[in-house]
Amino acid sequence: MSQVQQKLELRAVPSTDGQITLVAPEVGYFAAAHPRGALLAPGMGAGVLHQLGKSFELVVPKGVSGAVVSDPPSSAMAPVGFGAPLYSLDPSGVAGIADTAASGAGGEAGDGQFVFAGQSGRVWHSPAPGEPVFAAAGDVVEEGQALCLIEVMKTFSTMVYKAQDGLPKRGKIVRWFIEDGGDAESGKPLLEIEPC
């Protein structure tokens, strides 16, 4: 596939049940979809659309945020038509988190704070398949403790917990925003943490 050449903004279509559907702005092959449960915020990358030797980064439009409540396509390169639904988002309960994610700033939304990805790449919650995770929701983490691996071009970097930008020295993981095997973007939230 070709290098990403430019960005295309997804189209947002509100539904009667309060959810928002993000649809394809053009025809092509949809790849790099976010998994169910991922948080999407305005301006955030939301996959790639390939068409006739060109690749376009799909971005979330302004004013749209929420948690993905739909499953990704079963194929890594799913053919899509103009206006085909790519994501269903539930905007309820995540507006503050999405605003924080979009700004790239740390801070509080409710009682939690956020650990942000230091680089873009694939997130692995355990050191190897079948091994226990580094840290799960409900676990207490401390300064220097491994949280996950981030893979970039078959090179793995360990993401460790750092008590910086207002994060506590000890914290309890509330939830992960990026599932095991999901893709993280630099500066976007990986997990929510609260002081303990």
Backbone as JSON Lines, residues from 0, in Angstrom:
{"i":0,"aa":"M","n":[0.83,-1.19,0.0],"ca":[0.0,0.0,0.0],"c":[0.88,1.25,0.0]}
{"i":1,"aa":"S","n":[0.32,2.32,-0.46],"ca":[1.05,3.58,-0.55],"c":[1.07,4.31,0.78]}
{"i":2,"aa":"Q","n":[1.95,5.3,0.86],"ca":[2.04,6.14,2.05],"c":[0.78,7.0,2.16]}
{"i":3,"aa":"V","n":[0.42,7.35,3.41],"ca":[-0.73,8.24,3.62],"c":[-0.38,9.6,3.03]}
{"i":4,"aa":"Q","n":[-1.23,10.1,2.12],"ca":[-0.93,11.32,1.39],"c":[-1.62,12.55,1.98]}
{"i":5,"aa":"Q","n":[-2.81,12.39,2.49],"ca":[-3.52,13.52,3.08],"c":[-4.61,13.0,4.0]}
{"i":6,"aa":"K","n":[-5.34,13.92,4.61],"ca":[-6.39,13.54,5.55],"c":[-7.76,13.75,4.91]}
{"i":7,"aa":"L","n":[-8.68,12.86,5.29],"ca":[-10.08,12.99,4.91],"c":[-10.89,12.97,6.19]}
{"i":8,"aa":"E","n":[-11.82,13.89,6.32],"ca":[-12.66,13.93,7.51],"c":[-13.85,13.0,7.34]}
{"i":9,"aa":"L","n":[-14.08,12.16,8.35],"ca":[-15.25,11.29,8.35],"c":[-16.52,12.16,8.43]}
{"i":10,"aa":"R","n":[-17.62,11.64,7.96],"ca":[-18.9,12.34,8.07],"c":[-19.65,11.79,9.28]}
{"i":11,"aa":"A","n":[-20.24,12.67,10.08],"ca":[-21.0,12.26,11.27],"c":[-22.49,12.3,10.97]}
{"i":12,"aa":"V","n":[-23.18,11.22,11.33],"ca":[-24.62,11.13,11.13],"c":[-25.24,10.77,12.48]}
{"i":13,"aa":"P","n":[-26.03,11.69,13.08],"ca":[-26.68,11.37,14.36],"c":[-27.78,10.33,14.16]}
{"i":14,"aa":"S","n":[-28.0,9.51,15.17],"ca":[-29.08,8.52,15.09],"c":[-30.12,8.81,16.17]}
{"i":15,"aa":"T","n":[-31.26,8.18,16.05],"ca":[-32.36,8.44,16.98],"c":[-32.09,7.91,18.38]}
{"i":16,"aa":"D","n":[-31.15,6.97,18.53],"ca":[-30.86,6.39,19.85],"c":[-29.78,7.16,20.61]}
{"i":17,"aa":"G","n":[-29.37,8.32,20.08],"ca":[-28.37,9.14,20.77],"c":[-26.95,8.84,20.36]}
{"i":18,"aa":"Q","n":[-26.75,7.78,19.59],"ca":[-25.4,7.46,19.13],"c":[-25.08,8.27,17.88]}
{"i":19,"aa":"I","n":[-23.82,8.27,17.52],"ca":[-23.35,8.96,16.32],"c":[-22.7,7.93,15.43]}
{"i":20,"aa":"T","n":[-23.05,7.95,14.16],"ca":[-22.42,7.05,13.19],"c":[-21.43,7.85,12.37]}
{"i":21,"aa":"L","n":[-20.19,7.36,12.29],"ca":[-19.19,7.97,11.43],"c":[-19.16,7.16,10.14]}
{"i":22,"aa":"V","n":[-19.34,7.84,9.01],"ca":[-19.44,7.14,7.73],"c":[-18.3,7.52,6.8]}
{"i":23,"aa":"A","n":[-18.05,6.66,5.83],"ca":[-16.97,6.85,4.86],"c":[-17.24,8.08,3.99]}
{"i":24,"aa":"P","n":[-16.23,8.95,3.84],"ca":[-16.41,10.13,3.0],"c":[-16.25,9.83,1.5]}
{"i":25,"aa":"E","n":[-15.68,8.67,1.19],"ca":[-15.46,8.26,-0.2],"c":[-15.42,6.74,-0.25]}
{"i":26,"aa":"V","n":[-15.33,6.19,-1.45],"ca":[-15.21,4.73,-1.61],"c":[-13.75,4.33,-1.45]}
{"i":27,"aa":"G","n":[-13.51,3.07,-1.12],"ca":[-12.15,2.56,-1.0],"c":[-12.09,1.35,-0.11]}
{"i":28,"aa":"Y","n":[-10.9,1.08,0.39],"ca":[-10.68,-0.03,1.32],"c":[-10.31,0.55,2.68]}
{"i":29,"aa":"F","n":[-11.1,0.22,3.7],"ca":[-10.93,0.76,5.05],"c":[-9.99,-0.16,5.84]}
{"i":30,"aa":"A","n":[-8.97,0.43,6.46],"ca":[-7.99,-0.33,7.24],"c":[-7.66,0.42,8.52]}
{"i":31,"aa":"A","n":[-6.97,-0.27,9.44],"ca":[-6.5,0.3,10.71],"c":[-7.64,0.83,11.56]}
{"i":32,"aa":"A","n":[-8.74,0.05,11.62],"ca":[-9.91,0.45,12.41],"c":[-9.62,0.35,13.9]}
{"i":33,"aa":"H","n":[-10.21,1.25,14.67],"ca":[-10.11,1.2,16.12],"c":[-11.06,0.11,16.65]}
{"i":34,"aa":"P","n":[-10.68,-0.56,17.74],"ca":[-11.54,-1.62,18.29],"c":[-12.71,-1.06,19.1]}
{"i":35,"aa":"R","n":[-13.67,-1.92,19.39],"ca":[-14.78,-1.57,20.28],"c":[-14.19,-1.1,21.61]}
{"i":36,"aa":"G","n":[-14.76,-0.02,22.16],"ca":[-14.29,0.52,23.43],"c":[-13.26,1.63,23.3]}
{"i":37,"aa":"A","n":[-12.67,1.78,22.11],"ca":[-11.67,2.84,21.91],"c":[-12.35,4.2,21.99]}
{"i":38,"aa":"L","n":[-11.6,5.18,22.42],"ca":[-12.11,6.55,22.54],"c":[-11.7,7.33,21.3]}
{"i":39,"aa":"L","n":[-12.66,7.97,20.66],"ca":[-12.37,8.83,19.51],"c":[-12.73,10.26,19.88]}
{"i":40,"aa":"A","n":[-11.88,11.2,19.45],"ca":[-12.06,12.61,19.76],"c":[-11.82,13.44,18.5]}
{"i":41,"aa":"P","n":[-12.29,14.69,18.48],"ca":[-12.13,15.54,17.3],"c":[-10.67,15.64,16.85]}
{"i":42,"aa":"G","n":[-10.45,15.48,15.54],"ca":[-9.11,15.6,14.98],"c":[-8.26,14.34,15.09]}
{"i":43,"aa":"M","n":[-8.76,13.34,15.8],"ca":[-8.0,12.11,16.02],"c":[-8.07,11.22,14.78]}
{"i":44,"aa":"G","n":[-6.98,10.52,14.47],"ca":[-6.97,9.57,13.37],"c":[-7.88,8.4,13.68]}
{"i":45,"aa":"A","n":[-8.66,7.97,12.67],"ca":[-9.64,6.9,12.88],"c":[-9.56,5.86,11.77]}
{"i":46,"aa":"G","n":[-8.35,5.57,11.33],"ca":[-8.16,4.56,10.3],"c":[-7.62,5.16,9.02]}
{"i":47,"aa":"V","n":[-7.52,4.3,8.0],"ca":[-6.96,4.7,6.71],"c":[-7.9,4.22,5.61]}
{"i":48,"aa":"L","n":[-8.07,5.05,4.6],"ca":[-8.86,4.68,3.42],"c":[-7.9,4.6,2.24]}
{"i":49,"aa":"H","n":[-7.82,3.4,1.64],"ca":[-6.95,3.18,0.48],"c":[-7.81,3.2,-0.77]}
{"i":50,"aa":"Q","n":[-7.33,3.9,-1.81],"ca":[-8.04,3.89,-3.09],"c":[-7.07,4.17,-4.23]}
{"i":51,"aa":"L","n":[-7.05,3.27,-5.2],"ca":[-6.27,3.43,-6.43],"c":[-4.87,4.0,-6.22]}
{"i":52,"aa":"G","n":[-4.07,3.34,-5.4],"ca":[-2.69,3.75,-5.18],"c":[-2.51,4.92,-4.23]}
{"i":53,"aa":"K","n":[-3.59,5.42,-3.64],"ca":[-3.49,6.51,-2.69],"c":[-4.02,6.05,-1.34]}
{"i":54,"aa":"S","n":[-3.5,6.64,-0.29],"ca":[-3.96,6.33,1.06],"c":[-4.26,7.63,1.79]}
{"i":55,"aa":"F","n":[-5.4,7.65,2.48],"ca":[-5.85,8.84,3.19],"c":[-6.09,8.51,4.65]}
{"i":56,"aa":"E","n":[-5.55,9.34,5.56],"ca":[-5.86,9.17,6.98],"c":[-7.27,9.7,7.21]}
{"i":57,"aa":"L","n":[-8.11,8.9,7.85],"ca":[-9.46,9.32,8.2],"c":[-9.42,9.98,9.57]}
{"i":58,"aa":"V","n":[-10.03,11.15,9.71],"ca":[-10.01,11.86,10.98],"c":[-11.44,12.13,11.47]}
{"i":59,"aa":"V","n":[-11.57,12.18,12.78],"ca":[-12.85,12.44,13.42],"c":[-13.18,13.92,13.25]}
{"i":60,"aa":"P","n":[-14.4,14.26,12.83],"ca":[-14.76,15.67,12.63],"c":[-14.89,16.44,13.94]}
{"i":61,"aa":"K","n":[-14.82,17.77,13.83],"ca":[-14.99,18.65,14.99],"c":[-16.35,18.42,15.62]}
{"i":62,"aa":"G","n":[-16.39,18.5,16.94],"ca":[-17.65,18.37,17.66],"c":[-18.13,16.96,17.87]}
{"i":63,"aa":"V","n":[-17.33,15.97,17.44],"ca":[-17.74,14.56,17.58],"c":[-16.74,13.85,18.48]}
{"i":64,"aa":"S","n":[-17.26,13.16,19.5],"ca":[-16.41,12.35,20.37],"c":[-17.27,11.25,20.98]}
{"i":65,"aa":"G","n":[-16.6,10.21,21.42],"ca":[-17.32,9.12,22.07],"c":[-16.54,7.83,22.04]}
{"i":66,"aa":"A","n":[-17.12,6.83,22.68],"ca":[-16.52,5.5,22.73],"c":[-17.1,4.67,21.58]}
{"i":67,"aa":"V","n":[-16.23,3.9,20.93],"ca":[-16.66,3.04,19.82],"c":[-17.5,1.9,20.39]}
{"i":68,"aa":"V","n":[-18.73,1.74,19.88],"ca":[-19.62,0.68,20.36],"c":[-19.91,-0.33,19.25]}
{"i":69,"aa":"S","n":[-19.22,-0.19,18.13],"ca":[-19.37,-1.15,17.03],"c":[-18.1,-1.97,16.91]}
{"i":70,"aa":"D","n":[-18.22,-3.15,16.3],"ca":[-17.05,-4.0,16.08],"c":[-16.32,-3.56,14.82]}
{"i":71,"aa":"P","n":[-14.99,-3.71,14.79],"ca":[-14.25,-3.37,13.57],"c":[-14.58,-4.39,12.47]}
{"i":72,"aa":"P","n":[-14.28,-4.05,11.21],"ca":[-14.52,-5.01,10.14],"c":[-13.75,-6.3,10.38]}
{"i":73,"aa":"S","n":[-14.3,-7.4,9.89],"ca":[-13.64,-8.7,10.07],"c":[-12.4,-8.83,9.19]}
{"i":74,"aa":"S","n":[-12.31,-8.02,8.16],"ca":[-11.16,-8.07,7.25],"c":[-10.25,-6.88,7.5]}
{"i":75,"aa":"A","n":[-8.94,-7.08,7.34],"ca":[-7.98,-6.0,7.57],"c":[-8.12,-4.88,6.54]}
{"i":76,"aa":"M","n":[-8.61,-5.21,5.36],"ca":[-8.85,-4.24,4.28],"c":[-10.29,-4.43,3.82]}
{"i":77,"aa":"A","n":[-11.22,-3.73,4.44],"ca":[-12.64,-3.91,4.15],"c":[-13.1,-2.93,3.06]}
{"i":78,"aa":"P","n":[-13.69,-3.44,1.98],"ca":[-14.21,-2.53,0.96],"c":[-15.41,-1.75,1.51]}
{"i":79,"aa":"V","n":[-15.42,-0.44,1.26],"ca":[-16.52,0.41,1.73],"c":[-16.97,1.34,0.61]}
{"i":80,"aa":"G","n":[-18.25,1.65,0.61],"ca":[-18.8,2.6,-0.34],"c":[-18.97,3.96,0.31]}
{"i":81,"aa":"F","n":[-19.28,4.95,-0.51],"ca":[-19.54,6.29,0.0],"c":[-20.7,6.22,1.0]}
{"i":82,"aa":"G","n":[-20.5,6.78,2.19],"ca":[-21.55,6.8,3.21],"c":[-21.7,5.52,4.01]}
{"i":83,"aa":"A","n":[-20.81,4.53,3.78],"ca":[-20.89,3.28,4.54],"c":[-20.52,3.54,6.0]}
{"i":84,"aa":"P","n":[-21.28,2.98,6.96],"ca":[-20.95,3.19,8.37],"c":[-19.62,2.51,8.74]}
{"i":85,"aa":"L","n":[-18.75,3.28,9.37],"ca":[-17.46,2.74,9.81],"c":[-17.41,2.57,11.32]}
{"i":86,"aa":"Y","n":[-18.02,3.49,12.06],"ca":[-18.04,3.44,13.52],"c":[-19.4,3.88,14.04]}
{"i":87,"aa":"S","n":[-19.83,3.27,15.14],"ca":[-20.93,3.79,15.94],"c":[-20.31,4.26,17.24]}
{"i":88,"aa":"L","n":[-20.6,5.49,17.64],"ca":[-20.03,6.07,18.85],"c":[-21.12,6.35,19.87]}
{"i":89,"aa":"D","n":[-20.79,6.12,21.13],"ca":[-21.67,6.5,22.23],"c":[-21.03,7.71,22.9]}
{"i":90,"aa":"P","n":[-21.6,8.9,22.68],"ca":[-21.0,10.11,23.24],"c":[-21.26,10.3,24.73]}
{"i":91,"aa":"S","n":[-22.21,9.56,25.31],"ca":[-22.57,9.79,26.72],"c":[-21.47,9.34,27.66]}
{"i":92,"aa":"G","n":[-21.18,10.19,28.62],"ca":[-20.22,9.83,29.67],"c":[-18.77,9.96,29.3]}
{"i":93,"aa":"V","n":[-18.44,10.33,28.06],"ca":[-17.03,10.43,27.69],"c":[-16.65,11.81,27.16]}
{"i":94,"aa":"A","n":[-17.57,12.78,27.25],"ca":[-17.29,14.1,26.68],"c":[-16.05,14.74,27.3]}
{"i":95,"aa":"G","n":[-15.93,14.69,28.61],"ca":[-14.76,15.29,29.27],"c":[-13.48,14.58,28.92]}
{"i":96,"aa":"I","n":[-13.55,13.27,28.83],"ca":[-12.36,12.49,28.46],"c":[-11.96,12.82,27.05]}
{"i":97,"aa":"A","n":[-12.92,12.9,26.14],"ca":[-12.62,13.18,24.74],"c":[-11.99,14.57,24.59]}
{"i":98,"aa":"D","n":[-12.5,15.56,25.31],"ca":[-11.93,16.9,25.24],"c":[-10.49,16.89,25.72]}
{"i":99,"aa":"T","n":[-10.22,16.16,26.8],"ca":[-8.86,16.03,27.32],"c":[-7.97,15.35,26.3]}
{"i":100,"aa":"A","n":[-8.48,14.28,25.69],"ca":[-7.69,13.54,24.7],"c":[-7.36,14.42,23.51]}
{"i":101,"aa":"A","n":[-8.33,15.19,23.05],"ca":[-8.11,16.02,21.87],"c":[-7.09,17.12,22.15]}
{"i":102,"aa":"S","n":[-7.08,17.65,23.36],"ca":[-6.14,18.72,23.68],"c":[-4.75,18.19,23.95]}
{"i":103,"aa":"G","n":[-4.64,16.87,24.26],"ca":[-3.35,16.29,24.57],"c":[-2.84,16.69,25.94]}
{"i":104,"aa":"A","n":[-3.68,17.29,26.74],"ca":[-3.27,17.75,28.06],"c":[-3.71,16.77,29.13]}
{"i":105,"aa":"G","n":[-2.92,16.69,30.19],"ca":[-3.32,15.87,31.33],"c":[-4.39,16.6,32.09]}
{"i":106,"aa":"G","n":[-4.98,15.93,33.05],"ca":[-5.96,16.62,33.85],"c":[-7.05,15.69,34.29]}
{"i":107,"aa":"E","n":[-8.01,16.25,34.95],"ca":[-9.06,15.45,35.53],"c":[-10.34,15.56,34.73]}
{"i":108,"aa":"A","n":[-11.05,14.46,34.65],"ca":[-12.41,14.41,34.12],"c":[-13.11,13.45,35.06]}
{"i":109,"aa":"G","n":[-13.92,13.97,35.94],"ca":[-14.46,13.13,37.0],"c":[-13.35,12.99,38.02]}
{"i":110,"aa":"D","n":[-13.15,11.75,38.52],"ca":[-12.12,11.52,39.53],"c":[-10.81,11.06,38.93]}
{"i":111,"aa":"G","n":[-10.78,10.69,37.65],"ca":[-9.59,10.07,37.06],"c":[-8.66,11.05,36.37]}
{"i":112,"aa":"Q","n":[-7.46,10.56,36.14],"ca":[-6.46,11.26,35.36],"c":[-6.01,10.27,34.29]}
{"i":113,"aa":"F","n":[-5.18,10.74,33.35],"ca":[-4.88,9.91,32.2],"c":[-3.39,9.74,31.96]}
{"i":114,"aa":"V","n":[-3.02,8.54,31.54],"ca":[-1.67,8.24,31.09],"c":[-1.74,8.25,29.58]}
{"i":115,"aa":"F","n":[-0.88,9.06,28.95],"ca":[-0.9,9.23,27.51],"c":[0.21,8.44,26.84]}
{"i":116,"aa":"A","n":[-0.04,8.02,25.61],"ca":[0.96,7.29,24.83],"c":[2.11,8.23,24.48]}
{"i":117,"aa":"G","n":[3.33,7.77,24.7],"ca":[4.51,8.55,24.36],"c":[4.87,8.45,22.89]}
{"i":118,"aa":"Q","n":[4.31,7.44,22.2],"ca":[4.55,7.26,20.77],"c":[3.38,6.5,20.18]}
{"i":119,"aa":"S","n":[3.25,6.55,18.88],"ca":[2.21,5.8,18.2],"c":[2.69,4.38,17.96]}
{"i":120,"aa":"G","n":[1.76,3.43,17.99],"ca":[2.13,2.04,17.72],"c":[1.08,1.08,18.25]}
{"i":121,"aa":"R","n":[1.34,-0.19,18.08],"ca":[0.44,-1.25,18.56],"c":[0.72,-1.5,20.04]}
{"i":122,"aa":"V","n":[-0.35,-1.58,20.84],"ca":[-0.23,-1.75,22.29],"c":[-0.42,-3.22,22.66]}
{"i":123,"aa":"W","n":[0.5,-3.73,23.44],"ca":[0.4,-5.1,23.96],"c":[0.4,-5.04,25.47]}
{"i":124,"aa":"H","n":[-0.61,-5.64,26.1],"ca":[-0.76,-5.58,27.55],"c":[0.1,-6.59,28.29]}
{"i":125,"aa":"S","n":[0.67,-7.57,27.59],"ca":[1.52,-8.58,28.24],"c":[2.85,-8.69,27.49]}
{"i":126,"aa":"P","n":[3.88,-9.24,28.16],"ca":[5.19,-9.33,27.52],"c":[5.25,-10.32,26.37]}
{"i":127,"aa":"A","n":[4.34,-11.29,26.35],"ca":[4.3,-12.3,25.28],"c":[2.91,-12.93,25.27]}
{"i":128,"aa":"P","n":[2.49,-13.49,24.14],"ca":[1.17,-14.13,24.11],"c":[1.05,-15.22,25.18]}
{"i":129,"aa":"G","n":[-0.08,-15.23,25.88],"ca":[-0.32,-16.23,26.91],"c":[0.26,-15.9,28.27]}
{"i":130,"aa":"E","n":[1.04,-14.85,28.37],"ca":[1.62,-14.45,29.66],"c":[0.71,-13.44,30.35]}
{"i":131,"aa":"P","n":[0.83,-13.31,31.68],"ca":[-0.02,-12.36,32.41],"c":[0.24,-10.92,31.95]}
{"i":132,"aa":"V","n":[-0.81,-10.09,32.04],"ca":[-0.69,-8.69,31.66],"c":[0.21,-7.93,32.65]}
{"i":133,"aa":"F","n":[0.8,-6.85,32.16],"ca":[1.62,-6.0,33.02],"c":[0.75,-5.36,34.1]}
{"i":134,"aa":"A","n":[-0.39,-4.79,33.68],"ca":[-1.29,-4.08,34.6],"c":[-2.69,-4.09,34.02]}
{"i":135,"aa":"A","n":[-3.66,-4.47,34.85],"ca":[-5.05,-4.56,34.41],"c":[-5.89,-3.53,35.16]}
{"i":136,"aa":"A","n":[-7.1,-3.29,34.68],"ca":[-8.03,-2.41,35.37],"c":[-8.21,-2.93,36.79]}
{"i":137,"aa":"G","n":[-8.12,-2.03,37.77],"ca":[-8.23,-2.41,39.18],"c":[-6.88,-2.57,39.86]}
{"i":138,"aa":"D","n":[-5.81,-2.74,39.08],"ca":[-4.47,-2.89,39.65],"c":[-3.94,-1.54,40.13]}
{"i":139,"aa":"V","n":[-3.1,-1.59,41.18],"ca":[-2.42,-0.4,41.68],"c":[-1.02,-0.39,41.05]}
{"i":140,"aa":"V","n":[-0.65,0.75,40.48],"ca":[0.67,0.88,39.85],"c":[1.47,1.96,40.56]}
{"i":141,"aa":"E","n":[2.79,1.81,40.5],"ca":[3.7,2.77,41.13],"c":[4.73,3.24,40.12]}
{"i":142,"aa":"E","n":[5.38,4.33,40.44],"ca":[6.43,4.91,39.61],"c":[7.39,3.84,39.12]}
{"i":143,"aa":"G","n":[7.64,3.8,37.8],"ca":[8.6,2.87,37.21],"c":[8.04,1.51,36.84]}
{"i":144,"aa":"Q","n":[6.79,1.22,37.19],"ca":[6.19,-0.09,36.88],"c":[5.78,-0.14,35.41]}
{"i":145,"aa":"A","n":[6.04,-1.29,34.77],"ca":[5.67,-1.48,33.36],"c":[4.15,-1.53,33.22]}
{"i":146,"aa":"L","n":[3.63,-0.82,32.22],"ca":[2.2,-0.8,31.93],"c":[1.85,-1.65,30.71]}
{"i":147,"aa":"C","n":[2.69,-1.54,29.67],"ca":[2.42,-2.24,28.42],"c":[3.65,-2.15,27.52]}
{"i":148,"aa":"L","n":[3.56,-2.81,26.38],"ca":[4.56,-2.67,25.33],"c":[3.92,-1.89,24.19]}
{"i":149,"aa":"I","n":[4.72,-1.05,23.53],"ca":[4.26,-0.38,22.31],"c":[5.18,-0.83,21.19]}
{"i":150,"aa":"E","n":[4.56,-1.42,20.16],"ca":[5.31,-1.97,19.03],"c":[5.26,-1.02,17.84]}
{"i":151,"aa":"V","n":[6.43,-0.72,17.31],"ca":[6.54,0.09,16.1],"c":[7.52,-0.64,15.17]}
{"i":152,"aa":"M","n":[7.03,-1.09,14.04],"ca":[7.85,-1.79,13.04],"c":[8.67,-2.93,13.65]}
{"i":153,"aa":"K","n":[7.98,-3.77,14.4],"ca":[8.57,-4.96,15.04],"c":[9.6,-4.62,16.12]}
{"i":154,"aa":"T","n":[9.63,-3.37,16.58],"ca":[10.48,-2.97,17.7],"c":[9.56,-2.66,18.87]}
{"i":155,"aa":"F","n":[9.85,-3.26,20.03],"ca":[9.0,-3.13,21.21],"c":[9.64,-2.21,22.24]}
{"i":156,"aa":"S","n":[8.85,-1.25,22.73],"ca":[9.29,-0.35,23.8],"c":[8.37,-0.56,24.99]}
{"i":157,"aa":"T","n":[8.97,-0.61,26.19],"ca":[8.16,-0.75,27.4],"c":[7.69,0.62,27.86]}
{"i":158,"aa":"M","n":[6.39,0.74,28.04],"ca":[5.8,1.98,28.57],"c":[5.71,1.82,30.08]}
{"i":159,"aa":"V","n":[6.41,2.67,30.81],"ca":[6.4,2.6,32.27],"c":[5.6,3.75,32.85]}
{"i":160,"aa":"Y","n":[5.06,3.52,34.03],"ca":[4.28,4.54,34.71],"c":[5.22,5.58,35.29]}
{"i":161,"aa":"K","n":[4.93,6.85,35.0],"ca":[5.72,7.96,35.52],"c":[4.79,8.93,36.23]}
{"i":162,"aa":"A","n":[5.11,9.26,37.46],"ca":[4.3,10.21,38.25],"c":[4.7,11.62,37.83]}
{"i":163,"aa":"Q","n":[4.19,12.05,36.67],"ca":[4.48,13.39,36.17],"c":[3.19,14.01,35.65]}
{"i":164,"aa":"D","n":[3.23,15.29,35.35],"ca":[2.05,16.01,34.86],"c":[0.84,15.85,35.78]}
{"i":165,"aa":"G","n":[1.11,15.85,37.09],"ca":[0.02,15.78,38.07],"c":[-0.44,14.37,38.42]}
{"i":166,"aa":"L","n":[0.18,13.35,37.85],"ca":[-0.2,11.97,38.18],"c":[0.34,11.59,39.56]}
{"i":167,"aa":"P","n":[-0.41,10.79,40.32],"ca":[0.05,10.39,41.66],"c":[1.2,9.39,41.59]}
{"i":168,"aa":"K","n":[1.99,9.29,42.68],"ca":[3.08,8.31,42.73],"c":[2.53,6.89,42.71]}
{"i":169,"aa":"R","n":[1.37,6.7,43.33],"ca":[0.66,5.41,43.29],"c":[-0.73,5.68,42.76]}
{"i":170,"aa":"G","n":[-1.19,4.84,41.85],"ca":[-2.52,5.03,41.31],"c":[-3.18,3.71,40.96]}
{"i":171,"aa":"K","n":[-4.49,3.74,40.93],"ca":[-5.27,2.55,40.57],"c":[-5.8,2.74,39.15]}
{"i":172,"aa":"I","n":[-5.6,1.74,38.3],"ca":[-6.08,1.81,36.92],"c":[-7.6,1.66,36.92]}
{"i":173,"aa":"V","n":[-8.28,2.65,36.38],"ca":[-9.74,2.63,36.28],"c":[-10.14,1.83,35.04]}
{"i":174,"aa":"R","n":[-9.52,2.15,33.9],"ca":[-9.82,1.43,32.67],"c":[-8.77,1.73,31.61]}
{"i":175,"aa":"W","n":[-8.64,0.8,30.69],"ca":[-7.79,0.97,29.51],"c":[-8.65,1.51,28.38]}
{"i":176,"aa":"F","n":[-8.13,2.46,27.62],"ca":[-8.81,2.95,26.42],"c":[-8.38,2.16,25.19]}
{"i":177,"aa":"I","n":[-7.18,1.58,25.23],"ca":[-6.66,0.83,24.1],"c":[-6.6,-0.64,24.5]}
{"i":178,"aa":"E","n":[-7.33,-1.48,23.77],"ca":[-7.35,-2.91,24.05],"c":[-6.02,-3.54,23.64]}
{"i":179,"aa":"D","n":[-5.77,-4.74,24.15],"ca":[-4.58,-5.5,23.78],"c":[-4.59,-5.72,22.27]}
{"i":180,"aa":"G","n":[-3.51,-5.3,21.6],"ca":[-3.43,-5.43,20.14],"c":[-3.99,-4.23,19.4]}
{"i":181,"aa":"G","n":[-4.52,-3.23,20.14],"ca":[-5.07,-2.03,19.51],"c":[-3.98,-1.02,19.21]}
{"i":182,"aa":"D","n":[-4.31,-0.03,18.41],"ca":[-3.34,0.98,18.01],"c":[-3.49,2.25,18.85]}
{"i":183,"aa":"A","n":[-2.35,2.76,19.31],"ca":[-2.31,3.99,20.09],"c":[-1.73,5.1,19.24]}
{"i":184,"aa":"E","n":[-2.16,6.31,19.52],"ca":[-1.59,7.49,18.87],"c":[-0.82,8.29,19.9]}
{"i":185,"aa":"S","n":[0.33,8.79,19.51],"ca":[1.15,9.59,20.41],"c":[0.34,10.76,20.95]}
{"i":186,"aa":"G","n":[0.39,10.93,22.28],"ca":[-0.31,12.03,22.93],"c":[-1.76,11.77,23.24]}
{"i":187,"aa":"K","n":[-2.27,10.6,22.89],"ca":[-3.67,10.26,23.18],"c":[-3.69,9.33,24.4]}
{"i":188,"aa":"P","n":[-4.82,9.29,25.14],"ca":[-4.85,8.51,26.39],"c":[-4.79,7.0,26.16]}
{"i":189,"aa":"L","n":[-3.98,6.35,27.0],"ca":[-3.89,4.89,27.01],"c":[-4.83,4.33,28.07]}
{"i":190,"aa":"L","n":[-4.81,4.98,29.25],"ca":[-5.61,4.49,30.35],"c":[-5.97,5.62,31.3]}
{"i":191,"aa":"E","n":[-7.0,5.34,32.09],"ca":[-7.44,6.28,33.13],"c":[-6.95,5.73,34.46]}
{"i":192,"aa":"I","n":[-6.49,6.63,35.31],"ca":[-5.95,6.23,36.61],"c":[-6.48,7.18,37.67]}
{"i":193,"aa":"E","n":[-6.64,6.67,38.89],"ca":[-7.08,7.52,39.99],"c":[-6.11,7.33,41.16]}
{"i":194,"aa":"P","n":[-5.93,8.37,41.98],"ca":[-5.03,8.23,43.14],"c":[-5.55,7.18,44.12]}
{"i":195,"aa":"C","n":[-4.64,6.54,44.8],"ca":[-5.06,5.58,45.84],"c":[-4.19,5.72,47.07]}
